[in-house]
């Protein structure tokens, strides 16, 4: 299958014009533009980047948030004025809240995977 091209100009050889959905998934809304593209498709594209539904994506997000949390706690200890500490503490609380939300999502995904992997019980069959 040919590569998807979402640009405005002439389509290069070996590529084809991407559909609205393909270009939105690629994050390249150039040919269709923000005015032309379906609003629901654009909104779903924005939300999907914020909350990855896969276990791997959630794990990466969790790791990056924990790193930010550690960095902010170190900064909080280094700050000297109350004003700086207050601002850093506010950022830290936001990050901690996001970490809790991602943990909940990870737990949900784990539970779903465990349910899928449970072996089904065999019914008694006559031999």
N, CA, C and O atoms as a GROMACS GRO file, in nm:
protein
  508
    1UNK      N    1   0.084  -0.117   0.000
    1UNK     CA    2   0.000   0.000   0.000
    1UNK      C    3   0.088   0.124   0.000
    1UNK      O    4   0.194   0.126   0.063
    2UNK      N    5   0.045   0.227  -0.069
    2UNK     CA    6   0.124   0.349  -0.083
    2UNK      C    7   0.124   0.428   0.047
    2UNK      O    8   0.032   0.418   0.129
    3UNK      N    9   0.229   0.507   0.064
    3UNK     CA   10   0.238   0.594   0.181
    3UNK      C   11   0.131   0.702   0.173
    3UNK      O   12   0.085   0.738   0.065
    4UNK      N   13   0.094   0.753   0.288
    4UNK     CA   14  -0.008   0.857   0.296
    4UNK      C   15   0.059   0.993   0.294
    4UNK      O   16   0.154   1.018   0.368
    5UNK      N   17   0.008   1.082   0.208
    5UNK     CA   18   0.061   1.218   0.198
    5UNK      C   19  -0.050   1.315   0.238
    5UNK      O   20  -0.160   1.308   0.184
    6UNK      N   21  -0.020   1.404   0.331
    6UNK     CA   22  -0.122   1.497   0.382
    6UNK      C   23  -0.090   1.642   0.349
    6UNK      O   24  -0.157   1.733   0.398
    7UNK      N   25   0.010   1.665   0.267
    7UNK     CA   26   0.052   1.802   0.234
    7UNK      C   27  -0.041   1.870   0.137
    7UNK      O   28  -0.135   1.810   0.085
    8UNK      N   29  -0.014   1.999   0.113
    8UNK     CA   30  -0.098   2.080   0.027
    8UNK      C   31  -0.054   2.067  -0.119
    8UNK      O   32  -0.138   2.068  -0.209
    9UNK      N   33   0.073   2.055  -0.142
    9UNK     CA   34   0.129   2.056  -0.277
    9UNK      C   35   0.100   1.929  -0.357
    9UNK      O   36   0.013   1.849  -0.322
   10UNK      N   37   0.176   1.917  -0.465
   10UNK     CA   38   0.161   1.803  -0.556
   10UNK      C   39   0.198   1.674  -0.483
   10UNK      O   40   0.293   1.671  -0.405
   11UNK      N   41   0.123   1.568  -0.507
   11UNK     CA   42   0.144   1.440  -0.440
   11UNK      C   43   0.267   1.373  -0.499
   11UNK      O   44   0.273   1.352  -0.620
   12UNK      N   45   0.365   1.339  -0.417
   12UNK     CA   46   0.487   1.273  -0.466
   12UNK      C   47   0.458   1.134  -0.521
   12UNK      O   48   0.358   1.070  -0.486
   13UNK      N   49   0.548   1.089  -0.607
   13UNK     CA   50   0.533   0.956  -0.666
   13UNK      C   51   0.542   0.850  -0.557
   13UNK      O   52   0.626   0.860  -0.466
   14UNK      N   53   0.458   0.749  -0.565
   14UNK     CA   54   0.459   0.640  -0.468
   14UNK      C   55   0.378   0.671  -0.344
   14UNK      O   56   0.377   0.592  -0.249
   15UNK      N   57   0.308   0.783  -0.343
   15UNK     CA   58   0.224   0.818  -0.229
   15UNK      C   59   0.085   0.849  -0.279
   15UNK      O   60   0.061   0.868  -0.398
   16UNK      N   61  -0.008   0.854  -0.184
   16UNK     CA   62  -0.146   0.888  -0.219
   16UNK      C   63  -0.199   0.988  -0.119
   16UNK      O   64  -0.146   1.001  -0.008
   17UNK      N   65  -0.304   1.058  -0.157
   17UNK     CA   66  -0.364   1.156  -0.067
   17UNK      C   67  -0.432   1.081   0.047
   17UNK      O   68  -0.512   0.990   0.023
   18UNK      N   69  -0.402   1.119   0.169
   18UNK     CA   70  -0.460   1.054   0.286
   18UNK      C   71  -0.601   1.104   0.311
   18UNK      O   72  -0.635   1.218   0.279
   19UNK      N   73  -0.682   1.017   0.369
   19UNK     CA   74  -0.818   1.060   0.405
   19UNK      C   75  -0.809   1.152   0.526
   19UNK      O   76  -0.703   1.167   0.587
   20UNK      N   77  -0.922   1.213   0.562
   20UNK     CA   78  -0.925   1.302   0.677
   20UNK      C   79  -0.879   1.229   0.803
   20UNK      O   80  -0.802   1.282   0.882
   21UNK      N   81  -0.929   1.107   0.819
   21UNK     CA   82  -0.898   1.030   0.939
   21UNK      C   83  -0.749   0.993   0.944
   21UNK      O   84  -0.686   1.006   1.049
   22UNK      N   85  -0.695   0.948   0.831
   22UNK     CA   86  -0.553   0.910   0.827
   22UNK      C   87  -0.462   1.029   0.859
   22UNK      O   88  -0.365   1.016   0.933
   23UNK      N   89  -0.496   1.144   0.801
   23UNK     CA   90  -0.413   1.263   0.826
   23UNK      C   91  -0.427   1.310   0.970
   23UNK      O   92  -0.330   1.358   1.029
   24UNK      N   93  -0.546   1.297   1.028
   24UNK     CA   94  -0.566   1.337   1.167
   24UNK      C   95  -0.488   1.246   1.260
   24UNK      O   96  -0.429   1.293   1.358
   25UNK      N   97  -0.486   1.115   1.231
   25UNK     CA   98  -0.409   1.021   1.313
   25UNK      C   99  -0.260   1.050   1.303
   25UNK      O  100  -0.185   1.032   1.399
   26UNK      N  101  -0.217   1.095   1.186
   26UNK     CA  102  -0.077   1.129   1.166
   26UNK      C  103  -0.041   1.262   1.231
   26UNK      O  104   0.077   1.292   1.251
   27UNK      N  105  -0.143   1.340   1.264
   27UNK     CA  106  -0.120   1.471   1.325
   27UNK      C  107  -0.084   1.577   1.224
   27UNK      O  108  -0.023   1.678   1.257
   28UNK      N  109  -0.123   1.555   1.098
   28UNK     CA  110  -0.090   1.649   0.992
   28UNK      C  111  -0.217   1.699   0.925
   28UNK      O  112  -0.266   1.639   0.829
   29UNK      N  113  -0.270   1.806   0.976
   29UNK     CA  114  -0.392   1.861   0.918
   29UNK      C  115  -0.352   1.980   0.833
   29UNK      O  116  -0.374   2.096   0.870
   30UNK      N  117  -0.293   1.950   0.718
   30UNK     CA  118  -0.247   2.057   0.630
   30UNK      C  119  -0.338   2.069   0.510
   30UNK      O  120  -0.384   2.179   0.478
   31UNK      N  121  -0.366   1.960   0.443
   31UNK     CA  122  -0.448   1.965   0.322
   31UNK      C  123  -0.592   2.000   0.356
   31UNK      O  124  -0.654   2.082   0.288
   32UNK      N  125  -0.643   1.940   0.460
   32UNK     CA  126  -0.783   1.962   0.494
   32UNK      C  127  -0.802   2.090   0.575
   32UNK      O  128  -0.905   2.156   0.562
   33UNK      N  129  -0.708   2.125   0.656
   33UNK     CA  130  -0.718   2.248   0.735
   33UNK      C  131  -0.813   2.231   0.853
   33UNK      O  132  -0.895   2.139   0.855
   34UNK      N  133  -0.803   2.319   0.948
   34UNK     CA  134  -0.884   2.310   1.069
   34UNK      C  135  -1.030   2.338   1.038
   34UNK      O  136  -1.119   2.282   1.102
   35UNK      N  137  -1.057   2.425   0.940
   35UNK     CA  138  -1.196   2.461   0.907
   35UNK      C  139  -1.267   2.349   0.831
   35UNK      O  140  -1.387   2.327   0.850
   36UNK      N  141  -1.192   2.278   0.746
   36UNK     CA  142  -1.253   2.177   0.661
   36UNK      C  143  -1.273   2.043   0.731
   36UNK      O  144  -1.366   1.969   0.698
   37UNK      N  145  -1.187   2.010   0.825
   37UNK     CA  146  -1.188   1.878   0.886
   37UNK      C  147  -1.309   1.863   0.978
   37UNK      O  148  -1.357   1.960   1.036
   38UNK      N  149  -1.356   1.741   0.992
   38UNK     CA  150  -1.470   1.710   1.078
   38UNK      C  151  -1.434   1.744   1.223
   38UNK      O  152  -1.330   1.701   1.273
   39UNK      N  153  -1.520   1.820   1.290
   39UNK     CA  154  -1.492   1.866   1.427
   39UNK      C  155  -1.478   1.750   1.525
   39UNK      O  156  -1.390   1.751   1.611
   40UNK      N  157  -1.564   1.649   1.510
   40UNK     CA  158  -1.557   1.534   1.602
   40UNK      C  159  -1.426   1.458   1.584
   40UNK      O  160  -1.367   1.411   1.681
   41UNK      N  161  -1.382   1.446   1.459
   41UNK     CA  162  -1.256   1.378   1.431
   41UNK      C  163  -1.139   1.455   1.490
   41UNK      O  164  -1.046   1.396   1.546
   42UNK      N  165  -1.143   1.586   1.478
   42UNK     CA  166  -1.038   1.671   1.534
   42UNK      C  167  -1.036   1.661   1.686
   42UNK      O  168  -0.929   1.653   1.745
   43UNK      N  169  -1.153   1.661   1.748
   43UNK     CA  170  -1.162   1.652   1.894
   43UNK      C  171  -1.113   1.516   1.943
   43UNK      O  172  -1.043   1.508   2.044
   44UNK      N  173  -1.150   1.409   1.872
   44UNK     CA  174  -1.106   1.276   1.914
   44UNK      C  175  -0.955   1.262   1.900
   44UNK      O  176  -0.891   1.192   1.978
   45UNK      N  177  -0.898   1.329   1.799
   45UNK     CA  178  -0.754   1.325   1.781
   45UNK      C  179  -0.684   1.394   1.898
   45UNK      O  180  -0.581   1.346   1.946
   46UNK      N  181  -0.738   1.505   1.943
   46UNK     CA  182  -0.678   1.579   2.055
   46UNK      C  183  -0.686   1.498   2.183
   46UNK      O  184  -0.588   1.493   2.258
   47UNK      N  185  -0.799   1.436   2.211
   47UNK     CA  186  -0.814   1.362   2.336
   47UNK      C  187  -0.734   1.233   2.335
   47UNK      O  188  -0.686   1.190   2.440
   48UNK      N  189  -0.717   1.171   2.220
   48UNK     CA  190  -0.644   1.045   2.215
   48UNK      C  191  -0.497   1.064   2.249
   48UNK      O  192  -0.434   0.974   2.304
   49UNK      N  193  -0.441   1.180   2.218
   49UNK     CA  194  -0.301   1.204   2.250
   49UNK      C  195  -0.282   1.228   2.399
   49UNK      O  196  -0.176   1.198   2.454
   50UNK      N  197  -0.384   1.281   2.464
   50UNK     CA  198  -0.372   1.309   2.606
   50UNK      C  199  -0.384   1.182   2.689
   50UNK      O  200  -0.313   1.167   2.789
   51UNK      N  201  -0.470   1.093   2.650
   51UNK     CA  202  -0.492   0.972   2.730
   51UNK      C  203  -0.471   0.847   2.646
   51UNK      O  204  -0.564   0.802   2.579
   52UNK      N  205  -0.354   0.792   2.647
   52UNK     CA  206  -0.332   0.667   2.574
   52UNK      C  207  -0.405   0.552   2.641
   52UNK      O  208  -0.404   0.541   2.764
   53UNK      N  209  -0.469   0.467   2.562
   53UNK     CA  210  -0.549   0.360   2.621
   53UNK      C  211  -0.470   0.230   2.633
   53UNK      O  212  -0.512   0.138   2.704
   54UNK      N  213  -0.358   0.220   2.566
   54UNK     CA  214  -0.282   0.097   2.573
   54UNK      C  215  -0.202   0.092   2.703
   54UNK      O  216  -0.170   0.195   2.762
   55UNK      N  217  -0.171  -0.028   2.744
   55UNK     CA  218  -0.096  -0.046   2.869
   55UNK      C  219   0.044   0.014   2.857
   55UNK      O  220   0.093   0.077   2.951
   56UNK      N  221   0.106  -0.004   2.744
   56UNK     CA  222   0.240   0.049   2.722
   56UNK      C  223   0.240   0.202   2.724
   56UNK      O  224   0.327   0.264   2.785
   57UNK      N  225   0.143   0.261   2.657
   57UNK     CA  226   0.133   0.407   2.655
   57UNK      C  227   0.109   0.464   2.793
   57UNK      O  228   0.166   0.567   2.831
   58UNK      N  229   0.022   0.398   2.869
   58UNK     CA  230  -0.005   0.443   3.006
   58UNK      C  231   0.117   0.428   3.094
   58UNK      O  232   0.144   0.513   3.180
   59UNK      N  233   0.192   0.320   3.074
   59UNK     CA  234   0.313   0.299   3.154
   59UNK      C  235   0.416   0.408   3.124
   59UNK      O  236   0.482   0.456   3.216
   60UNK      N  237   0.430   0.445   2.997
   60UNK     CA  238   0.523   0.552   2.961
   60UNK      C  239   0.480   0.685   3.023
   60UNK      O  240   0.562   0.759   3.077
   61UNK      N  241   0.351   0.712   3.014
   61UNK     CA  242   0.298   0.835   3.071
   61UNK      C  243   0.319   0.838   3.222
   61UNK      O  244   0.355   0.941   3.279
   62UNK      N  245   0.296   0.724   3.286
   62UNK     CA  246   0.315   0.712   3.431
   62UNK      C  247   0.461   0.739   3.468
   62UNK      O  248   0.488   0.811   3.565
   63UNK      N  249   0.552   0.682   3.393
   63UNK     CA  250   0.694   0.703   3.420
   63UNK      C  251   0.735   0.848   3.405
   63UNK      O  252   0.810   0.901   3.488
   64UNK      N  253   0.687   0.913   3.300
   64UNK     CA  254   0.724   1.053   3.280
   64UNK      C  255   0.665   1.141   3.390
   64UNK      O  256   0.729   1.236   3.436
   65UNK      N  257   0.542   1.110   3.432
   65UNK     CA  258   0.480   1.190   3.538
   65UNK      C  259   0.552   1.170   3.671
   65UNK      O  260   0.569   1.266   3.748
   66UNK      N  261   0.595   1.046   3.699
   66UNK     CA  262   0.669   1.022   3.824
   66UNK      C  263   0.802   1.097   3.822
   66UNK      O  264   0.846   1.147   3.926
   67UNK      N  265   0.865   1.104   3.707
   67UNK     CA  266   0.990   1.180   3.694
   67UNK      C  267   0.968   1.328   3.721
   67UNK      O  268   1.047   1.392   3.790
   68UNK      N  269   0.859   1.382   3.665
   68UNK     CA  270   0.826   1.522   3.689
   68UNK      C  271   0.797   1.546   3.837
   68UNK      O  272   0.835   1.648   3.894
   69UNK      N  273   0.730   1.448   3.897
   69UNK     CA  274   0.697   1.460   4.040
   69UNK      C  275   0.825   1.466   4.124
   69UNK      O  276   0.837   1.550   4.213
   70UNK      N  277   0.919   1.378   4.096
   70UNK     CA  278   1.047   1.378   4.169
   70UNK      C  279   1.122   1.510   4.150
   70UNK      O  280   1.178   1.566   4.245
   71UNK      N  281   1.122   1.558   4.027
   71UNK     CA  282   1.192   1.683   3.996
   71UNK      C  283   1.130   1.799   4.075
   71UNK      O  284   1.201   1.882   4.131
   72UNK      N  285   0.997   1.804   4.078
   72UNK     CA  286   0.931   1.913   4.150
   72UNK      C  287   0.952   1.904   4.301
   72UNK      O  288   0.962   2.006   4.368
   73UNK      N  289   0.959   1.781   4.355
   73UNK     CA  290   0.984   1.769   4.500
   73UNK      C  291   1.124   1.819   4.533
   73UNK      O  292   1.145   1.883   4.636
   74UNK      N  293   1.221   1.790   4.447
   74UNK     CA  294   1.357   1.840   4.468
   74UNK      C  295   1.361   1.993   4.459
   74UNK      O  296   1.426   2.060   4.539
   75UNK      N  297   1.288   2.046   4.359
   75UNK     CA  298   1.282   2.192   4.344
   75UNK      C  299   1.218   2.256   4.466
   75UNK      O  300   1.261   2.362   4.512
   76UNK      N  301   1.115   2.191   4.519
   76UNK     CA  302   1.045   2.243   4.636
   76UNK      C  303   1.139   2.254   4.755
   76UNK      O  304   1.133   2.350   4.832
   77UNK      N  305   1.225   2.156   4.770
   77UNK     CA  306   1.321   2.159   4.880
   77UNK      C  307   1.426   2.268   4.861
   77UNK      O  308   1.478   2.323   4.958
   78UNK      N  309   1.457   2.300   4.736
   78UNK     CA  310   1.562   2.399   4.706
   78UNK      C  311   1.510   2.543   4.711
   78UNK      O  312   1.589   2.636   4.730
   79UNK      N  313   1.380   2.563   4.694
   79UNK     CA  314   1.324   2.698   4.691
   79UNK      C  315   1.341   2.765   4.827
   79UNK      O  316   1.339   2.700   4.932
   80UNK      N  317   1.359   2.896   4.822
   80UNK     CA  318   1.386   2.969   4.946
   80UNK      C  319   1.269   3.058   4.988
   80UNK      O  320   1.239   3.066   5.107
   81UNK      N  321   1.204   3.123   4.893
   81UNK     CA  322   1.094   3.213   4.930
   81UNK      C  323   0.962   3.137   4.935
   81UNK      O  324   0.945   3.034   4.869
   82UNK      N  325   0.870   3.190   5.013
   82UNK     CA  326   0.739   3.127   5.026
   82UNK      C  327   0.660   3.133   4.895
   82UNK      O  328   0.585   3.041   4.863
   83UNK      N  329   0.677   3.242   4.821
   83UNK     CA  330   0.606   3.258   4.695
   83UNK      C  331   0.646   3.149   4.595
   83UNK      O  332   0.561   3.089   4.530
   84UNK      N  333   0.776   3.125   4.584
   84UNK     CA  334   0.826   3.021   4.493
   84UNK      C  335   0.780   2.883   4.539
   84UNK      O  336   0.740   2.800   4.458
   85UNK      N  337   0.785   2.860   4.670
   85UNK     CA  338   0.743   2.731   4.724
   85UNK      C  339   0.595   2.706   4.696
   85UNK      O  340   0.555   2.594   4.663
   86UNK      N  341   0.514   2.811   4.710
   86UNK     CA  342   0.371   2.797   4.689
   86UNK      C  343   0.341   2.759   4.543
   86UNK      O  344   0.258   2.672   4.516
   87UNK      N  345   0.409   2.826   4.449
   87UNK     CA  346   0.388   2.798   4.307
   87UNK      C  347   0.432   2.656   4.272
   87UNK      O  348   0.363   2.586   4.199
   88UNK      N  349   0.546   2.614   4.326
   88UNK     CA  350   0.597   2.480   4.299
   88UNK      C  351   0.505   2.375   4.361
   88UNK      O  352   0.481   2.270   4.302
   89UNK      N  353   0.454   2.405   4.480
   89UNK     CA  354   0.365   2.311   4.548
   89UNK      C  355   0.237   2.291   4.468
   89UNK      O  356   0.183   2.180   4.462
   90UNK      N  357   0.188   2.399   4.407
   90UNK     CA  358   0.067   2.392   4.326
   90UNK      C  359   0.089   2.301   4.204
   90UNK      O  360   0.005   2.218   4.172
   91UNK      N  361   0.204   2.319   4.138
   91UNK     CA  362   0.239   2.235   4.023
   91UNK      C  363   0.251   2.089   4.066
   91UNK      O  364   0.206   1.998   3.995
   92UNK      N  365   0.313   2.068   4.182
   92UNK     CA  366   0.333   1.933   4.234
   92UNK      C  367   0.200   1.863   4.261
   92UNK      O  368   0.186   1.744   4.232
   93UNK      N  369   0.105   1.935   4.316
   93UNK     CA  370  -0.027   1.878   4.344
   93UNK      C  371  -0.097   1.838   4.214
   93UNK      O  372  -0.163   1.734   4.208
   94UNK      N  373  -0.083   1.921   4.110
   94UNK     CA  374  -0.142   1.888   3.979
   94UNK      C  375  -0.083   1.758   3.925
   94UNK      O  376  -0.156   1.669   3.880
   95UNK      N  377   0.049   1.747   3.932
   95UNK     CA  378   0.118   1.628   3.881
   95UNK      C  379   0.076   1.505   3.962
   95UNK      O  380   0.052   1.399   3.904
   96UNK      N  381   0.068   1.518   4.094
   96UNK     CA  382   0.028   1.405   4.178
   96UNK      C  383  -0.113   1.359   4.143
   96UNK      O  384  -0.141   1.239   4.142
   97UNK      N  385  -0.202   1.455   4.115
   97UNK     CA  386  -0.338   1.421   4.076
   97UNK      C  387  -0.338   1.345   3.944
   97UNK      O  388  -0.411   1.247   3.929
   98UNK      N  389  -0.257   1.390   3.848
   98UNK     CA  390  -0.247   1.320   3.720
   98UNK      C  391  -0.192   1.179   3.739
   98UNK      O  392  -0.237   1.085   3.673
   99UNK      N  393  -0.093   1.164   3.827
   99UNK     CA  394  -0.035   1.032   3.855
   99UNK      C  395  -0.142   0.938   3.909
   99UNK      O  396  -0.150   0.822   3.867
  100UNK      N  397  -0.225   0.988   4.001
  100UNK     CA  398  -0.333   0.905   4.055
  100UNK      C  399  -0.430   0.861   3.946
  100UNK      O  400  -0.472   0.745   3.942
  101UNK      N  401  -0.464   0.954   3.856
  101UNK     CA  402  -0.556   0.921   3.747
  101UNK      C  403  -0.496   0.815   3.654
  101UNK      O  404  -0.566   0.723   3.612
  102UNK      N  405  -0.368   0.829   3.622
  102UNK     CA  406  -0.302   0.732   3.534
  102UNK      C  407  -0.294   0.596   3.602
  102UNK      O  408  -0.309   0.493   3.537
  103UNK      N  409  -0.270   0.595   3.734
  103UNK     CA  410  -0.267   0.469   3.808
  103UNK      C  411  -0.402   0.398   3.799
  103UNK      O  412  -0.409   0.277   3.781
  104UNK      N  413  -0.510   0.476   3.812
  104UNK     CA  414  -0.645   0.418   3.803
  104UNK      C  415  -0.667   0.358   3.664
  104UNK      O  416  -0.719   0.247   3.651
  105UNK      N  417  -0.626   0.432   3.560
  105UNK     CA  418  -0.641   0.383   3.424
  105UNK      C  419  -0.560   0.255   3.402
  105UNK      O  420  -0.608   0.161   3.341
  106UNK      N  421  -0.437   0.252   3.453
  106UNK     CA  422  -0.353   0.133   3.441
  106UNK      C  423  -0.419   0.014   3.509
  106UNK      O  424  -0.416  -0.098   3.457
  107UNK      N  425  -0.477   0.037   3.625
  107UNK     CA  426  -0.544  -0.071   3.698
  107UNK      C  427  -0.662  -0.124   3.618
  107UNK      O  428  -0.685  -0.245   3.613
  108UNK      N  429  -0.738  -0.032   3.556
  108UNK     CA  430  -0.852  -0.074   3.474
  108UNK      C  431  -0.806  -0.160   3.357
  108UNK      O  432  -0.865  -0.265   3.328
  109UNK      N  433  -0.699  -0.116   3.290
  109UNK     CA  434  -0.647  -0.191   3.174
  109UNK      C  435  -0.597  -0.328   3.219
  109UNK      O  436  -0.621  -0.428   3.151
  110UNK      N  437  -0.529  -0.334   3.334
  110UNK     CA  438  -0.481  -0.462   3.387
  110UNK      C  439  -0.598  -0.556   3.417
  110UNK      O  440  -0.593  -0.674   3.385
  111UNK      N  441  -0.702  -0.502   3.478
  111UNK     CA  442  -0.819  -0.584   3.511
  111UNK      C  443  -0.885  -0.639   3.385
  111UNK      O  444  -0.927  -0.754   3.381
  112UNK      N  445  -0.894  -0.555   3.282
  112UNK     CA  446  -0.954  -0.599   3.156
  112UNK      C  447  -0.870  -0.711   3.094
  112UNK      O  448  -0.924  -0.810   3.046
  113UNK      N  449  -0.738  -0.695   3.095
  113UNK     CA  450  -0.650  -0.797   3.038
  113UNK      C  451  -0.659  -0.928   3.116
  113UNK      O  452  -0.656  -1.036   3.057
  114UNK      N  453  -0.670  -0.918   3.248
  114UNK     CA  454  -0.680  -1.039   3.330
  114UNK      C  455  -0.810  -1.113   3.300
  114UNK      O  456  -0.812  -1.236   3.294
  115UNK      N  457  -0.918  -1.036   3.281
  115UNK     CA  458  -1.047  -1.100   3.249
  115UNK      C  459  -1.040  -1.171   3.114
  115UNK      O  460  -1.097  -1.278   3.097
  116UNK      N  461  -0.971  -1.111   3.019
  116UNK     CA  462  -0.959  -1.172   2.887
  116UNK      C  463  -0.876  -1.299   2.891
  116UNK      O  464  -0.902  -1.393   2.815
  117UNK      N  465  -0.775  -1.303   2.978
  117UNK     CA  466  -0.684  -1.417   2.982
  117UNK      C  467  -0.733  -1.532   3.069
  117UNK      O  468  -0.674  -1.639   3.067
  118UNK      N  469  -0.839  -1.512   3.145
  118UNK     CA  470  -0.889  -1.619   3.230
  118UNK      C  471  -0.935  -1.736   3.143
  118UNK      O  472  -1.009  -1.715   3.047
  119UNK      N  473  -0.891  -1.856   3.175
  119UNK     CA  474  -0.936  -1.970   3.096
  119UNK      C  475  -1.083  -1.999   3.125
  119UNK      O  476  -1.130  -1.990   3.239
  120UNK      N  477  -1.153  -2.033   3.020
  120UNK     CA  478  -1.294  -2.065   3.037
  120UNK      C  479  -1.307  -2.207   3.089
  120UNK      O  480  -1.234  -2.298   3.048
  121UNK      N  481  -1.400  -2.224   3.179
  121UNK     CA  482  -1.422  -2.357   3.236
  121UNK      C  483  -1.494  -2.443   3.134
  121UNK      O  484  -1.588  -2.399   3.066
  122UNK      N  485  -1.449  -2.566   3.124
  122UNK     CA  486  -1.511  -2.658   3.030
  122UNK      C  487  -1.635  -2.718   3.094
  122UNK      O  488  -1.639  -2.747   3.214
  123UNK      N  489  -1.734  -2.735   3.012
  123UNK     CA  490  -1.856  -2.799   3.060
  123UNK      C  491  -1.834  -2.949   3.064
  123UNK      O  492  -1.752  -3.004   2.990
  124UNK      N  493  -1.905  -3.013   3.151
  124UNK     CA  494  -1.895  -3.158   3.158
  124UNK      C  495  -1.946  -3.219   3.029
  124UNK      O  496  -2.061  -3.198   2.990
  125UNK      N  497  -1.862  -3.292   2.965
  125UNK     CA  498  -1.902  -3.356   2.841
  125UNK      C  499  -1.907  -3.507   2.861
  125UNK      O  500  -1.829  -3.564   2.937
  126UNK      N  501  -1.999  -3.568   2.793
  126UNK     CA  502  -2.012  -3.714   2.804
  126UNK      C  503  -1.914  -3.780   2.710
  126UNK      O  504  -1.898  -3.738   2.595
  127UNK      N  505  -1.849  -3.883   2.761
  127UNK     CA  506  -1.752  -3.954   2.678
  127UNK      C  507  -1.807  -4.083   2.630
  127UNK      O  508  -1.738  -4.157   2.559
   0.00000   0.00000   0.00000
